[in-house]
Amino acid sequence: MIYPASYSPDDIKELFTDMIKKARSGAIRNGIISTAMLPFVLAFDVFTFISGVCFSP
């Protein structure tokens, strides 16, 4: 990463750790959402397979 020369090493370290924390919290949130959706997606897949519904021609 490239930062202006006016940034001190402590500022760069703080910016980097904040960026990593935000990415981590976003990944955790996306994991929770994906896990919560799993039963509904599985049920949809099973019901469409059993009923023989096909969305492609």
N, C-alpha and C positions, 0 to 999 in steps of 0.2 A: 504494500500500500504506500501511496505517496502523500505526504503531508507537507504543508508550508514550513519553511525554515523557522518561522516564528513560534511553532509549537514546541513545547518542552517535552522531554522524554516521558515525564509524568502525565502530561496531557494526552500523549499518544497512547500510553498504557491504559489510561482511564477510558478513552474512546474505544479502544479495542475490547476491553473487558465488558463495557456496556453493550457493544455490538454482539459479543458472544452470548451474553445473558439474554438479550432480546431474541436471538436466534434459538436459543435453548427453550425459552418459554413458548415460542411459536411452535417448535417441534413437539413439545409436550401437549399443547392445545390441539394440534392436528392429530396427534396420536389418540387422544381421548375422543375426539369427534369420529375418527375412523373406527375405533373400537365400538362406539355406541351405535354406529350405523350397520355394523356387521350382521346382527340378527335380522334386520329388515331386508338387507340385500340377499342374505341366504334364503330367507322365506320367499322373496320374489323369484329368485332363481329356481327354487324347488317347485313353486306353484306354476311357473311358466313351463317348466319341463314336464310336469305331470299333466297339465292341461293340453300340452302340445301347441301352445301359442308360439308362433314364429313371426318375428318382426321383419324378416328379410324375405324378399320374393322368391 
